[in-house]
C-alpha cells in the first residue's frame, strides 16, 4: 500500500510540476508579445494613447520572463531589466527607474534604434558601446535573484508607461564620480542615485 501511495504522489508531483512549467512559459510568451506592442507605442511615431487593460503586462507575466537571469538578450523585458540591474541594482527605486527612463527615452529618438534591445546593444559587444555592462567582456547574466526580480518589475512598469520620467527627458548618463568629456556637450538635467543625467541642447527626448 505504501509503495502505491508513493507512486501516486510522485505522478501527481510530476504532473503539477509540468503544468506549472507550462503555465510559466505561457506567461512569459504573453509578456514578450505585449512588450513588442508597448515598445512600438513608445517610439516617437507610436500612439500616445495609454495601453488598454488587455495590453498591460502583469507582474506575474513579467516575472516569468528570463526566470534564471541567463537567457539571451532578445526580448524587450530582458534587455531593459538587465540594463536596470547592471547599471543601478542596489540604488533603490529612484535610481533604477531613472535608468529605465533613459532607455525608454532613447527608443526611436534621432541617433538611436527603434527597439529596447537595439538601444541596449547599440555599438559593439567588445569595444565601443552605449552601456558599459554590455561590452565589458564579462558575463551579462543576472546572478542575484531579488535585485533582478525588482529590475523586471521596473521594466514592466516602464513598458506599461506607469513610471514618471525622473530624468527630465535625459538620453545620457554617467556615474557621479566620473566626468567624461562628452558631458560638456549636453545639458545636465538631474542627479539621481549614483548617476548624473543629460539631454541634448536641442530639447527633451521626443
Secondary structure as the mmCIF struct_conf table of DSSP 4:
data_model
#
loop_
_struct_conf.conf_type_id
_struct_conf.id
_struct_conf.beg_label_comp_id
_struct_conf.beg_label_asym_id
_struct_conf.beg_label_seq_id
_struct_conf.end_label_comp_id
_struct_conf.end_label_asym_id
_struct_conf.end_label_seq_id
HELX_RH_AL_P HELX_RH_AL_P1 UNK A 2 UNK A 41
TURN_TY1_P TURN_TY1_P1 UNK A 42 UNK A 42
BEND BEND1 UNK A 43 UNK A 43
TURN_TY1_P TURN_TY1_P2 UNK A 44 UNK A 45
BEND BEND2 UNK A 46 UNK A 46
BEND BEND3 UNK A 49 UNK A 49
HELX_LH_PP_P HELX_LH_PP_P1 UNK A 50 UNK A 52
TURN_TY1_P TURN_TY1_P3 UNK A 53 UNK A 55
BEND BEND4 UNK A 56 UNK A 56
HELX_LH_PP_P HELX_LH_PP_P2 UNK A 57 UNK A 58
HELX_RH_AL_P HELX_RH_AL_P2 UNK A 59 UNK A 64
TURN_TY1_P TURN_TY1_P4 UNK A 65 UNK A 68
BEND BEND5 UNK A 69 UNK A 69
BEND BEND6 UNK A 71 UNK A 71
BEND BEND7 UNK A 73 UNK A 73
BEND BEND8 UNK A 75 UNK A 75
HELX_RH_AL_P HELX_RH_AL_P3 UNK A 76 UNK A 88
TURN_TY1_P TURN_TY1_P5 UNK A 89 UNK A 90
BEND BEND9 UNK A 91 UNK A 91
HELX_RH_AL_P HELX_RH_AL_P4 UNK A 93 UNK A 106
TURN_TY1_P TURN_TY1_P6 UNK A 107 UNK A 108
BEND BEND10 UNK A 109 UNK A 109
TURN_TY1_P TURN_TY1_P7 UNK A 110 UNK A 111
BEND BEND11 UNK A 112 UNK A 112
BEND BEND12 UNK A 114 UNK A 115
HELX_RH_AL_P HELX_RH_AL_P5 UNK A 116 UNK A 120
TURN_TY1_P TURN_TY1_P8 UNK A 121 UNK A 121
STRN STRN1 UNK A 123 UNK A 123
BEND BEND13 UNK A 125 UNK A 125
STRN STRN2 UNK A 126 UNK A 126
BEND BEND14 UNK A 127 UNK A 128
STRN STRN3 UNK A 129 UNK A 129
BEND BEND15 UNK A 130 UNK A 131
HELX_RH_3T_P HELX_RH_3T_P1 UNK A 132 UNK A 134
BEND BEND16 UNK A 135 UNK A 135
STRN STRN4 UNK A 136 UNK A 136
BEND BEND17 UNK A 137 UNK A 138
HELX_RH_AL_P HELX_RH_AL_P6 UNK A 145 UNK A 159
TURN_TY1_P TURN_TY1_P9 UNK A 160 UNK A 161
BEND BEND18 UNK A 163 UNK A 163
TURN_TY1_P TURN_TY1_P10 UNK A 166 UNK A 167
BEND BEND19 UNK A 168 UNK A 169
STRN STRN5 UNK A 172 UNK A 175
TURN_TY1_P TURN_TY1_P11 UNK A 176 UNK A 177
HELX_RH_3T_P HELX_RH_3T_P2 UNK A 181 UNK A 185
BEND BEND20 UNK A 186 UNK A 186
STRN STRN6 UNK A 187 UNK A 192
TURN_TY1_P TURN_TY1_P12 UNK A 193 UNK A 194
STRN STRN7 UNK A 195 UNK A 199
TURN_TY1_P TURN_TY1_P13 UNK A 201 UNK A 202
BEND BEND21 UNK A 204 UNK A 204
#
